[in-house]
Amino acid sequence: MIHNEIGLVHVISAVVALLVGLWIFLRPKGGTLHRVLGYVYVVSMFAMIITAFLIYQLTGSINLLHGFAVVSTIQLGRGLYHAISRRPKGAWLDAHYRWISYSYMGLCAALVAESATRVVMPYLHDYHGIRSFGWFWVIVGIVSFAVVYVGLFLMQRNRERLTGYRSPS
């Protein structure tokens, strides 16, 4: 549910980041289109993060989800830094890939957690009488862990092909 203009900007930014991030993930890396779409992803993510810090409807104050916005800011900033600076020399591509992948995983985890709580919480309330706010955090934790687990698997599986990085054997 969108409560105000800030929420609307937050949702639009998240949808743009999800779609552009998916396009980047599925398409060949490098080149002008990759760079342009990468900047669109970064701008939309920063807009989403900034608006996340302005949303308090869930608890009325700063909460764990704002902490995830801080983590997302760090991941996005590090991914952008490595792409722009080309540092560390000889390993910047792997660093960029890892940090941007973490950023996208977090975005996907947030989408799945938000969607799951909007479906599961009303079900628990309507059919089982459960109103506990603790269940919200349990659902967020479980689905976020599942998305990150799958994301880490995909990231590692594609890492060598996309960056040339070989894991030490």
N, C-alpha and C positions, 0 to 999 in steps of 0.2 A: 504494500500500500504506500502510495506517495503522499506525504503530508503537506509538502510545500514546494516552492521553487528550488530550494537547495536539494531536496530529495529528488526532484526531477532531473536536475543537472547531474546528480550522483548516478542515477540509473542510466541516463543517456551516455554518460562518460564510460560507465562500466560496460554497457552493451557495445559501444564503439571499440573499447579496448579488447573485449572478448572476440569480436569478429575480426578485427585487424590482427590480433595476436594469433588467431587460428589461421588466417591467411598466411602470415609470416611463417608459422610452424609448418604448413603444408607445401609451401613454395620453395624454389631454390633460394639459397642464401647469397648475400653479397649483391652488389650492383645498385643502381640508382633506385629502383622500385623498392628494394629491401630497405634502403636507408630512409626513403620518404615514408614508407609505412611504419618503419621503426620510430620515427619522430612523431607520427600520428599516435602510435601506441603510447609513447612516453607522455605526450601532452594529455591524452585522454586519461591515462593512469594518474598523473599528477592532479588533474581536475577532480577525479574520483576521490583521491586521497584527501585533498583539501576539503572537499565537501563532507567526507567521512568525519573529519574532526568537528564539523558543525552540526552533526546529527546526534541527538540525545534522547530520542523518543523511547528507546528500549528501557533504559534504567533511570533517565533523568540526570545522569552525570557521566563522567568519563568511566569507561568500562574496558573489559578485555578486548573488545573489538577495536577500540582506539589503539590498543597496543599492537594489534595486527596491522593497523594502518602505519604505525611507526616502522615495523618490520618491513612492510611493503615499500616504504620510502627508501629504506636502506638498500634493499635488493634492487630496486629500480635505479637508484643513483649509482650503485656500483656497476651494474650492467651498462649504463650509459657512459660512465667514466672510462671503462675499459675500451669501449667502441671508439670513443673520441680520442683518447690519449694514446691508444695503441700500446698500452703498458699492462703488464710487464712484457718487455720485448720478447718475442717468440712464443708467448703464452697468452697474449691478450684475447685472442679469439676464443680460447677455451674458457677464460674467465668471463668474458662477455656472455657466452652461451650459457654457462652455469647460472649466473646471476639473473639474466633475463628469463631463463627457464624457471627459476625459483619464483620470480615475480609473477609469471603467468600461472604457475601452479597455485600460488596463493589466491589469485583472482578466480580461478576455477573452483578452488575449495570454498571461497566465499559465496560464489553463485550456488553451488550445490548445497551448502549449509543453509543459505537463505531460503532456497526452494524447499528443502526438506523440512525446515521448521514451519514454513507456511502451509505445508501439507500435513505433516505429522502432528504438530501441536493441536490444530483444530480437531483432528481425528481422536487423539488421546482425550481431549476435553469432551467432545460430543459423545463418544462411545464408551469411554471408560471413566469419565468424571475426573480425570487427572488434570489439575490446574497448576501443578508445581513448576515454578520457574527453573528449578534445577534440571528438569527434563530437557529444557531448551538447550542448556549448556552440554548435556550428555549427547544430544543429537548433533549439535555443532561439532563437538569433539570427534565423534565416531565418523561422520561423513567427511570431515576435513582430513582426518587421518587417512581414510581410504583414498581420497583424491590425491593427496600428497604421495602416498605409497605407489599408486599407479603412475603418477607423474615422474617420480624418481626412477622407476623402472624404464619408462619411455625415454627419459633424458639420458640415462646411462646407455641404453640400447643404441641411441642415435648419436651419441657423443663422438665416437671415433669417426664415423662417416661424415659428420658435419664440421668437425674442427680439426681432425687429423690427430687428436689426442689418443694415445695408447695408455691404458692402465698398466701400472707396473705389475709384472707377473711374478 
